[in-house]
C-alpha cells in the first residue's frame, strides 16, 4: 500500500497541483479583502465569509485526497451512473429546491446550502469522455454528434428550467472538446455566425440586414453558379440567416427576462443605465481602473471597502484584484490562469487513454469559459450572467466542483504510464 501511495505522489503533476494551491489561497485572501470587517479582523473568523471560505477550502482538500484514493477505473466504469444520478438531482431541485434570487437551484440543509448544477459539470465531463472514447465512435457521423449533443445539453436545459441561464451557458464550452475529437471546424464557424447575426439583429434594422444578406447570397451564388451543391448550401444558409434575424427581435422581447434584456442592451450600448442594470459593471470598471499600475494595496481599496460593487466576493471578485493589486496584480492572476489552462492541455495531450485526454479537454474548456466570461463581465466585455471565477469566487459549491474536476484529472494522469496505447 505504501508503494502505491509513493507512486501516486511521485506521478502527480506538481505544476497543476501548485497552480491549484496558488489560485485557491490567492482567492481566499481576495475574498478577505472584498468583505473585510474591522470588527472581525481574523481571516479565520467563521462568522464571516472569509472564515467560511476557509472551511470550504479545507473540505476541498479532503475531497481531493479522497478522489486520489479511488482506482482510476472507478471513473470510467461509473461515468454514466454518476451522470444519471446528477440529472435526477437537477430535476428534483426544480420542484424541491429552495429559491434564491429567483432561481430554484439550491438545496438547503439548515444554514448550509449547495448548488447541484455546479457538480453536474464534472458528471457531464465524465459521461462525454466515456461516450467519445467508446469503440466505433466517429464525429463525422450524425448519430455520434446527436448523442454527444444530448449528453451536453440535457443538463443545460434542466438548469435553464431552474432559472440559472448563466450556469447553463457554460455547457456550450464542450464544443471545444468535440472539435478536438474531430468535429468539423464548420460547426465553430456556424456558431460564430449565429452570435454575429444575433448582435447585428439587435443593433441594425431587420430590413437593412435582409438587403445585406441578399447581396451576400447573390454574390456567393454568382461566384459558384456552376456548382449545384454549393448553390443549395448558400440558399439554405440564406433562408436560415433571414429567419434567424427576424426571430431575434421576438425572442429578445418575449423570451428573455427584463433584467437579462437590460444587461444585453447596456453591454451593447443600446441603453445606458448606470443606476440600474449597468450599475454593477460601471462600478466594477471604476474599481479596476482606480487600481492603476500597482494598485492601492491590500485592504486599501475604497470601492471595495465601501461596498460600491455588489456581489464583489462572488461574481465581481476580480474588481478587488484590480483595485488593490492594480495592473501588475491582475496580470499575475491572469497569467496564473493562462499557465494553468495551458498545463491542463499539455497534460491532456500526453495521455495514453483517450478517456483521460477527452476529460482533460473538458476540464480546460470549462475553466476557460468561466475565466473568460467572468473577467469579461467585470470589464464590460461580456454580459453579466452570474458565473464565478474558478477558485477565487466565494462559495463552497463552486470550489468543490472545480476541485473535483481537477483532481479526477490528476488521478487519471497519475496512472497514465500504466495504460497501454
C-alpha positions as CSV (number, residue, x, y, z in Angstrom):
1,X,0.0,0.0,0.0
2,X,2.9,2.3,0.9
3,X,4.5,1.7,-2.5
4,X,1.2,2.6,-4.3
5,X,0.9,5.8,-2.3
6,X,4.5,6.7,-3.1
7,X,3.9,6.1,-6.8
8,X,0.8,8.2,-6.7
9,X,2.6,11.1,-5.1
10,X,5.5,10.8,-7.5
11,X,3.3,10.8,-10.6
12,X,1.0,13.7,-9.6
13,X,1.6,16.7,-11.8
14,X,3.3,19.1,-9.5
15,X,2.7,22.1,-11.7
16,X,-1.1,21.7,-11.7
17,X,-1.1,21.0,-8.0
18,X,1.0,24.1,-7.2
19,X,-1.2,26.2,-9.6
20,X,-4.3,25.0,-7.8
21,X,-3.0,25.8,-4.4
22,X,-1.8,29.3,-5.5
23,X,-5.2,30.1,-7.1
24,X,-7.2,28.9,-4.1
25,X,-5.0,30.7,-1.5
26,X,-5.0,33.9,-3.6
27,X,-8.7,33.7,-3.9
28,X,-9.1,33.3,-0.2
29,X,-7.1,36.4,0.5
30,X,-9.1,38.4,-2.1
31,X,-12.4,37.3,-0.5
32,X,-11.0,38.5,2.8
33,X,-10.3,41.9,1.2
34,X,-13.6,42.1,-0.6
35,X,-15.7,41.6,2.6
36,X,-13.3,42.7,5.2
37,X,-14.9,43.6,8.5
38,X,-13.0,45.8,11.1
39,X,-14.9,44.1,13.9
40,X,-13.8,40.6,12.7
41,X,-10.2,41.1,11.5
42,X,-9.2,37.4,11.8
43,X,-9.2,35.7,8.4
44,X,-10.2,32.5,10.3
45,X,-13.3,34.0,11.8
46,X,-16.1,31.6,10.6
47,X,-18.8,34.1,11.3
48,X,-17.6,36.0,8.2
49,X,-17.5,34.8,4.6
50,X,-13.7,34.6,4.5
51,X,-13.8,32.3,7.6
52,X,-16.5,30.1,5.9
53,X,-14.3,30.0,2.7
54,X,-11.5,28.6,4.8
55,X,-13.9,25.8,5.8
56,X,-14.7,25.2,2.1
57,X,-11.0,25.1,1.3
58,X,-10.2,22.6,4.0
59,X,-13.1,20.4,2.9
60,X,-12.0,20.7,-0.7
61,X,-8.6,19.4,0.2
62,X,-10.3,16.5,2.0
63,X,-12.4,15.8,-1.1
64,X,-9.2,16.0,-3.3
65,X,-7.5,13.4,-1.0
66,X,-10.5,11.1,-1.2
67,X,-10.5,11.3,-5.0
68,X,-6.8,10.4,-5.2
69,X,-7.6,7.2,-3.2
70,X,-10.0,5.9,-5.8
71,X,-8.9,3.5,-8.5
72,X,-8.9,5.2,-11.9
73,X,-11.2,2.6,-13.3
74,X,-14.0,3.9,-11.0
75,X,-14.4,7.0,-13.1
76,X,-14.7,5.1,-16.4
77,X,-17.0,2.3,-15.0
78,X,-19.3,4.7,-13.1
79,X,-19.3,7.7,-15.6
80,X,-22.8,7.1,-16.8
81,X,-24.3,6.2,-13.4
82,X,-22.8,9.4,-11.9
83,X,-24.2,11.4,-14.8
84,X,-27.6,9.8,-14.4
85,X,-27.8,10.5,-10.7
86,X,-26.9,14.2,-11.1
87,X,-29.6,14.5,-13.8
88,X,-32.2,13.2,-11.4
89,X,-31.0,15.5,-8.7
90,X,-31.1,18.5,-11.1
91,X,-34.7,17.7,-11.9
92,X,-35.6,17.2,-8.3
93,X,-34.2,20.6,-7.4
94,X,-36.7,22.3,-9.7
95,X,-39.5,21.0,-7.5
96,X,-37.9,20.6,-4.1
97,X,-35.1,23.1,-4.1
98,X,-35.0,26.5,-2.3
99,X,-35.5,29.7,-4.3
100,X,-32.6,32.1,-4.0
101,X,-32.6,35.3,-6.1
102,X,-35.3,33.9,-8.4
103,X,-33.5,30.6,-9.1
104,X,-34.7,27.1,-7.9
105,X,-31.2,25.8,-8.0
106,X,-30.3,25.3,-4.3
107,X,-30.7,22.6,-1.7
108,X,-30.6,23.8,1.9
109,X,-29.6,21.9,5.0
110,X,-30.2,24.3,7.9
111,X,-27.7,27.1,7.4
112,X,-25.8,25.2,4.7
113,X,-26.8,25.3,1.0
114,X,-25.4,23.6,-2.1
115,X,-26.0,24.1,-5.8
116,X,-26.1,20.7,-7.7
117,X,-25.8,22.4,-11.0
118,X,-22.1,23.1,-10.2
119,X,-21.4,19.3,-9.8
120,X,-23.3,18.4,-13.0
121,X,-20.2,19.9,-14.8
122,X,-17.9,17.1,-13.8
123,X,-20.6,14.5,-14.3
124,X,-21.1,15.7,-17.8
125,X,-17.4,15.7,-18.5
126,X,-17.2,12.1,-17.3
127,X,-20.1,11.0,-19.4
128,X,-18.9,12.8,-22.5
129,X,-15.4,11.3,-22.1
130,X,-16.9,7.8,-21.7
131,X,-19.1,8.1,-24.8
132,X,-16.5,9.7,-27.1
133,X,-13.8,7.1,-26.0
134,X,-16.1,4.2,-26.8
135,X,-15.4,1.9,-29.8
136,X,-16.7,2.8,-33.2
137,X,-17.3,6.5,-32.3
138,X,-16.8,8.8,-35.2
139,X,-17.6,12.5,-35.0
140,X,-18.3,12.5,-38.8
141,X,-21.5,10.5,-38.1
142,X,-24.7,12.4,-37.4
143,X,-25.7,9.9,-34.7
144,X,-22.4,10.5,-32.8
145,X,-22.9,14.3,-32.9
146,X,-26.5,14.0,-31.8
147,X,-25.7,11.7,-28.9
148,X,-22.8,13.9,-27.8
149,X,-25.0,16.9,-28.1
150,X,-27.7,15.2,-25.9
151,X,-25.1,14.4,-23.2
152,X,-24.0,18.1,-23.2
153,X,-27.3,19.9,-23.5
154,X,-29.6,17.8,-21.3
155,X,-28.2,19.3,-18.1
156,X,-28.1,22.7,-19.7
157,X,-31.8,22.5,-20.4
158,X,-32.7,21.3,-16.9
159,X,-30.6,24.1,-15.4
160,X,-32.4,26.7,-17.6
161,X,-35.6,25.4,-16.1
162,X,-34.1,26.2,-12.7
163,X,-33.8,29.8,-14.0
164,X,-29.9,29.6,-13.9
165,X,-29.2,30.6,-17.5
166,X,-25.7,31.7,-16.8
167,X,-24.7,28.3,-15.5
168,X,-26.4,26.6,-18.4
169,X,-24.3,28.6,-20.9
170,X,-21.1,27.0,-19.5
171,X,-22.1,23.7,-21.2
172,X,-21.5,25.4,-24.6
173,X,-17.8,25.2,-23.8
174,X,-17.8,21.5,-24.5
175,X,-17.9,22.4,-28.3
176,X,-14.1,22.7,-28.0
177,X,-13.9,19.1,-26.8
178,X,-15.9,17.9,-29.8
179,X,-13.7,20.0,-32.1
180,X,-10.6,18.3,-30.6
181,X,-12.1,14.9,-31.2
182,X,-12.8,15.5,-34.9
183,X,-15.9,17.8,-35.2
184,X,-15.6,19.9,-38.3
185,X,-14.5,23.5,-37.9
186,X,-17.6,24.5,-39.9
187,X,-19.6,24.0,-36.7
188,X,-17.5,26.5,-34.9
189,X,-17.9,28.9,-37.8
190,X,-21.6,28.3,-37.8
191,X,-21.7,29.1,-34.1
192,X,-19.8,32.3,-34.7
193,X,-22.2,33.2,-37.5
194,X,-25.1,32.8,-35.1
195,X,-23.5,35.1,-32.5
196,X,-22.7,37.8,-35.1
197,X,-26.2,37.7,-36.5
198,X,-27.7,37.9,-33.1
199,X,-25.7,41.0,-32.3
200,X,-26.4,42.6,-35.7
201,X,-30.1,41.9,-35.3
202,X,-30.1,43.9,-32.1
203,X,-28.0,46.8,-33.5
204,X,-29.2,47.1,-37.1
205,X,-32.8,47.2,-38.5
206,X,-34.0,43.9,-39.9
207,X,-34.8,45.3,-43.3
208,X,-31.2,46.5,-43.7
209,X,-29.9,43.1,-42.7
210,X,-32.2,41.4,-45.2
211,X,-30.8,43.5,-48.0
212,X,-27.2,42.9,-46.8
213,X,-27.8,39.1,-46.6
214,X,-29.5,39.1,-50.0
215,X,-26.5,40.9,-51.6
216,X,-24.0,38.4,-50.0
217,X,-26.1,35.4,-51.1
218,X,-26.3,36.7,-54.7
219,X,-22.6,37.4,-54.9
220,X,-21.7,34.0,-53.5
221,X,-24.3,32.4,-55.8
222,X,-22.8,34.1,-58.9
223,X,-19.3,33.0,-58.0
224,X,-20.4,29.4,-57.5
225,X,-23.1,29.4,-60.2
226,X,-21.9,26.1,-61.8
227,X,-21.7,24.2,-58.5
228,X,-25.2,22.9,-57.6
229,X,-24.2,21.5,-54.2
230,X,-22.7,24.8,-53.1
231,X,-25.7,26.8,-54.5
232,X,-28.0,24.7,-52.4
233,X,-25.9,25.3,-49.3
234,X,-25.9,29.0,-50.0
235,X,-29.7,29.0,-50.4
236,X,-30.3,27.1,-47.2
237,X,-27.9,29.4,-45.3
238,X,-29.7,32.4,-46.6
239,X,-33.1,31.1,-45.5
240,X,-31.7,30.3,-42.1
241,X,-30.0,33.6,-41.6
242,X,-33.1,35.6,-42.6
243,X,-35.3,33.5,-40.4
244,X,-32.9,33.8,-37.5
245,X,-32.6,37.6,-37.9
246,X,-36.4,38.1,-37.8
247,X,-36.8,35.7,-34.9
248,X,-34.2,37.5,-32.7
249,X,-36.4,40.5,-32.0
250,X,-39.3,38.3,-31.0
251,X,-37.1,36.1,-28.8
252,X,-35.4,39.1,-27.2
253,X,-38.7,40.9,-26.4
254,X,-40.8,37.9,-25.3
255,X,-38.5,35.2,-24.0
256,X,-35.7,36.9,-22.1
257,X,-36.4,38.3,-18.6
258,X,-36.4,42.0,-18.1
259,X,-33.0,42.1,-16.3
260,X,-31.4,39.9,-19.0
261,X,-32.6,42.3,-21.7
262,X,-31.3,45.3,-19.8
263,X,-27.9,43.7,-19.3
264,X,-27.5,43.0,-23.0
265,X,-28.8,46.5,-24.0
266,X,-26.3,48.1,-21.6
267,X,-23.4,45.9,-22.9
268,X,-24.1,46.8,-26.5
269,X,-24.6,50.5,-25.7
270,X,-28.2,50.5,-26.8
271,X,-29.1,51.9,-23.4
272,X,-27.2,53.5,-20.6
273,X,-28.5,52.6,-17.2
274,X,-25.7,53.5,-14.7
275,X,-28.1,53.4,-11.8
276,X,-29.8,50.2,-12.8
277,X,-28.7,47.3,-14.9
278,X,-25.4,49.0,-15.8
279,X,-24.5,49.9,-12.2
280,X,-22.5,46.8,-11.3
281,X,-20.4,46.9,-14.4
282,X,-19.8,50.7,-14.2
283,X,-18.7,50.5,-10.6
284,X,-16.6,47.4,-11.4
285,X,-14.7,49.3,-14.2
286,X,-14.2,52.3,-11.8
287,X,-12.8,49.9,-9.2
288,X,-10.4,48.2,-11.6
289,X,-9.4,51.5,-13.2
290,X,-8.7,53.2,-9.9
291,X,-6.1,50.5,-9.1
292,X,-3.7,52.0,-11.6
293,X,-0.4,50.2,-12.4
294,X,0.5,48.8,-8.9
295,X,-2.8,49.0,-7.0
296,X,-3.8,50.7,-3.8
297,X,-2.5,48.0,-1.6
298,X,-4.0,45.1,0.4
299,X,-7.2,46.2,2.2
300,X,-6.8,49.7,0.9
301,X,-9.4,49.6,-1.9
302,X,-12.0,52.3,-1.3
303,X,-14.5,50.9,-3.9
304,X,-14.2,47.6,-2.1
305,X,-14.2,48.9,1.4
306,X,-17.4,51.0,0.9
307,X,-19.3,48.2,-1.0
308,X,-19.8,50.2,-4.2
309,X,-19.7,47.0,-6.2
310,X,-22.4,44.4,-5.3
311,X,-21.5,40.7,-5.3
312,X,-17.9,41.6,-5.0
313,X,-16.8,38.5,-3.2
314,X,-18.5,36.2,-5.8
315,X,-19.2,37.3,-9.4
316,X,-17.2,40.5,-9.2
317,X,-14.2,39.3,-7.2
318,X,-11.8,40.4,-10.0
319,X,-12.6,44.0,-9.0
320,X,-10.8,43.5,-5.7
321,X,-7.7,42.2,-7.6
322,X,-7.8,45.2,-10.0
323,X,-8.3,47.8,-7.3
324,X,-5.9,46.6,-4.6
325,X,-3.2,45.0,-6.8
326,X,-3.5,47.1,-10.0
327,X,-2.4,46.1,-13.5
328,X,0.5,44.1,-12.1
329,X,-1.6,42.0,-9.8
330,X,-4.2,41.5,-12.5
331,X,-1.5,40.4,-14.9
332,X,-0.2,37.9,-12.3
333,X,-3.6,36.4,-11.8
334,X,-4.5,36.2,-15.5
335,X,-1.0,34.8,-16.2
336,X,-1.6,32.1,-13.5
337,X,-4.9,31.1,-15.1
338,X,-3.4,31.0,-18.6
339,X,-0.5,28.8,-17.3
340,X,-3.0,26.6,-15.5
341,X,-5.1,26.1,-18.7
342,X,-2.1,25.5,-20.9
343,X,-0.7,23.0,-18.5
344,X,-4.0,21.1,-18.5
345,X,-4.0,20.9,-22.3
346,X,-0.3,19.8,-22.2
347,X,-1.1,17.1,-19.7
348,X,-4.2,16.0,-21.6
349,X,-2.1,15.6,-24.8
350,X,0.3,13.2,-23.1
351,X,-2.4,10.8,-22.0
352,X,-2.4,7.3,-23.5
353,X,-6.0,6.9,-22.6
354,X,-8.5,8.6,-24.9
355,X,-10.9,8.9,-22.0
356,X,-8.3,10.8,-20.0
357,X,-7.4,13.1,-22.9
358,X,-11.1,14.0,-23.6
359,X,-11.7,14.6,-19.9
360,X,-8.7,16.9,-19.7
361,X,-10.0,19.0,-22.6
362,X,-13.4,19.1,-20.9
363,X,-11.7,20.5,-17.8
364,X,-9.8,23.1,-19.8
365,X,-12.9,24.2,-21.7
366,X,-14.9,24.7,-18.5
367,X,-12.1,26.6,-16.8
368,X,-11.6,28.8,-19.9
369,X,-15.3,29.7,-20.2
370,X,-15.6,30.7,-16.6
371,X,-12.3,32.6,-16.7
372,X,-13.0,34.5,-19.9
373,X,-16.7,35.4,-19.2
374,X,-16.2,36.3,-15.5
375,X,-13.3,38.7,-16.2
376,X,-15.2,39.9,-19.3
377,X,-18.2,40.8,-17.1
378,X,-16.1,42.9,-14.8
379,X,-14.6,45.0,-17.5
380,X,-17.7,45.3,-19.6
381,X,-16.8,43.0,-22.5
382,X,-19.3,40.3,-21.6
383,X,-22.9,40.3,-20.3
384,X,-23.4,39.8,-16.6
385,X,-24.6,36.2,-16.4
386,X,-23.5,35.4,-12.9
387,X,-20.8,32.7,-13.1
388,X,-17.9,32.5,-10.6
389,X,-14.2,33.0,-11.2
390,X,-12.7,29.5,-10.6
391,X,-11.1,29.1,-7.2
392,X,-11.5,32.8,-6.5
393,X,-15.2,33.5,-6.0
394,X,-16.7,32.8,-2.6
395,X,-18.8,29.7,-2.3
396,X,-18.4,26.0,-1.4
397,X,-20.3,24.5,-4.4
398,X,-18.2,26.3,-6.9
399,X,-14.9,25.5,-5.2
400,X,-15.8,21.8,-4.6
401,X,-16.9,21.4,-8.2
402,X,-13.7,22.8,-9.7
403,X,-11.7,20.8,-7.2
404,X,-13.4,17.5,-8.1
405,X,-13.0,18.3,-11.8
406,X,-9.3,18.9,-11.4
407,X,-8.4,16.1,-9.1
408,X,-10.2,13.4,-11.1
409,X,-7.9,14.5,-14.0
410,X,-4.8,14.5,-11.7
411,X,-5.8,10.9,-10.7
412,X,-6.2,9.8,-14.3
413,X,-2.9,11.4,-15.2
414,X,-1.1,9.8,-12.3
415,X,-1.8,6.3,-13.9
416,X,-1.1,7.3,-17.5
417,X,2.0,5.1,-17.6
418,X,0.0,2.0,-16.7
419,X,-2.2,2.4,-19.8
420,X,-1.2,0.7,-23.0
421,X,-1.7,2.5,-26.2
